[in-house]
Protein backbone atom coordinates (compact mmCIF):
# COMPACT_ATOMS: atom_id res chain seq x y z
CA UNK A 1 0.00 0.00 0.00
CA UNK A 2 1.33 3.41 -0.91
CA UNK A 3 0.60 6.55 1.02
CA UNK A 4 0.96 9.10 -1.75
CA UNK A 5 -0.11 12.57 -0.74
CA UNK A 6 1.45 15.37 -2.76
CA UNK A 7 0.47 18.13 -0.32
CA UNK A 8 1.48 16.62 3.03
CA UNK A 9 4.06 14.08 1.98
CA UNK A 10 3.95 10.33 2.40
CA UNK A 11 5.32 10.17 5.93
CA UNK A 12 3.00 12.74 7.49
CA UNK A 13 -0.01 11.33 5.67
CA UNK A 14 0.72 7.77 6.82
CA UNK A 15 1.19 8.95 10.42
CA UNK A 16 -2.16 10.77 10.28
CA UNK A 17 -3.82 7.58 9.04
CA UNK A 18 -2.12 5.67 11.84
CA UNK A 19 -3.42 8.16 14.41
CA UNK A 20 -6.96 7.84 13.04
CA UNK A 21 -6.75 4.06 13.35
CA UNK A 22 -5.40 4.23 16.91
CA UNK A 23 -8.20 6.60 17.89
CA UNK A 24 -10.78 4.24 16.38
CA UNK A 25 -9.34 1.30 18.32
CA UNK A 26 -9.40 3.40 21.51
CA UNK A 27 -13.04 4.32 20.90
CA UNK A 28 -13.97 0.65 20.45
CA UNK A 29 -12.09 -0.33 23.61
CA UNK A 30 -13.93 2.36 25.55
CA UNK A 31 -17.23 1.00 24.20
CA UNK A 32 -16.25 -2.49 25.31
CA UNK A 33 -15.27 -1.12 28.70
CA UNK A 34 -18.69 0.52 29.00
CA UNK A 35 -20.38 -2.82 28.25
CA UNK A 36 -18.39 -4.35 31.10
CA UNK A 37 -19.44 -1.47 33.41
CA UNK A 38 -23.09 -1.84 32.39
CA UNK A 39 -22.94 -5.56 33.15
CA UNK A 40 -21.22 -5.06 36.50
CA UNK A 41 -18.06 -6.95 35.48
CA UNK A 42 -15.15 -5.31 37.34
CA UNK A 43 -12.68 -8.01 36.31
CA UNK A 44 -13.32 -7.28 32.63
CA UNK A 45 -13.05 -3.53 33.30
CA UNK A 46 -9.72 -4.05 35.02
CA UNK A 47 -8.47 -6.32 32.24
CA UNK A 48 -9.34 -3.81 29.50
CA UNK A 49 -7.80 -0.93 31.42
CA UNK A 50 -4.64 -2.83 32.37
CA UNK A 51 -3.96 -4.64 29.11
CA UNK A 52 -5.22 -2.22 26.45
CA UNK A 53 -6.33 1.28 27.40
CA UNK A 54 -3.08 2.48 28.96
CA UNK A 55 -1.07 1.25 25.97
CA UNK A 56 -3.57 2.80 23.58
CA UNK A 57 -3.35 6.23 25.20
CA UNK A 58 0.45 6.08 25.13
CA UNK A 59 0.42 5.14 21.43
CA UNK A 60 -1.92 8.02 20.59
CA UNK A 61 0.30 10.43 22.51
CA UNK A 62 3.46 9.21 20.76
CA UNK A 63 1.97 9.31 17.26
CA UNK A 64 0.54 12.79 17.91
CA UNK A 65 4.03 13.93 18.90
CA UNK A 66 5.46 12.46 15.68
CA UNK A 67 2.82 14.25 13.63
CA UNK A 68 3.66 17.57 15.27
CA UNK A 69 7.35 17.04 14.53
CA UNK A 70 6.66 16.07 10.92
CA UNK A 71 4.53 19.16 10.39
CA UNK A 72 7.42 21.30 11.61
CA UNK A 73 10.12 19.66 9.47
CA UNK A 74 8.05 19.62 6.29
CA UNK A 75 8.65 17.39 3.31
CA UNK A 76 11.96 16.33 1.85
CA UNK A 77 15.23 16.48 3.75
CA UNK A 78 13.54 17.14 7.09
CA UNK A 79 11.78 13.78 6.91
CA UNK A 80 15.15 12.08 6.47
CA UNK A 81 16.43 13.70 9.66
CA UNK A 82 13.22 12.74 11.46
CA UNK A 83 13.75 9.14 10.36
CA UNK A 84 17.35 9.19 11.63
CA UNK A 85 16.12 10.53 14.96
CA UNK A 86 13.66 7.63 15.27
CA UNK A 87 16.41 5.11 14.58
CA UNK A 88 18.76 6.63 17.17
N, C-alpha and C positions, 0 to 999 in steps of 0.2 A: 504494500500500500504506500502510495506517495502522498506527501502532505504539501503539495504545491500551493503556494499562496504568494502571488507576486507583490502584494502590498506589504504584508507583515513579515514574510520570509518563512521558510519551511520550519525552522526550529521553534520560533514563537508560536506559530499556528499549531504545531503538534503539541506543544505544552498547554496551550489553551484548550485543545480537545481533551487532553489528559485531565486537566482540572475539571472540565465539565463532567467527565466520566466519574472521577473521584467524588464529586458532589452528588451525582446521581446515586452512587453506591451508598454514600453517607445517608442520603434521604431514605433509601430503602431500608437500611439498618435501623434508622430511627423509627420507621413504621413498624418494623418487626419488634423493636423494643416496646413500642406502644401496645402491640398485641399482647406481649408478655405481661405488661402492667395491667391491661384490661382483664386479663385472665388470672390475675393474682399469682404470678409465677416468678418469685424473686430470684430463683436459681437461674432461670433463663435470662432475666434482666442482667444479673451479675455476669453471666457468661458473655453476653453480647457486649456489655461495657468493657469487660476485661480483655476479651480476645479481639474485638473488632473496632469499637468506636474510638478508643484512644489512638490506635494506629491510624485510623482513617483521618482524624483531626490533624495529626502530625503530618500525614502525607499531603493534605490540602494546604497546610501552612507552608510546607517546603516547596511545593509546586508553585504556589502563589509568589513566594520569594523569587523563584527562578524566573517567573514571568515578568516580575518587576525589573529584575536585572537585565533580561533580554530586551525589554522595551527601552531601557537606558542605553544599551550598547548598539542597538540598531542591527541592520543586516550587514553581511559581509565579514570583514576582518574581526569585528567585535565578537561575533558568534564563535569564531575560532578561539579567541582568548577565553571566552566563557566556557567552552568545551575543555580547554586545558585546565581551567580552574576546577572543574568538576572532577577531572582525572586526578588532580593533585590532592 
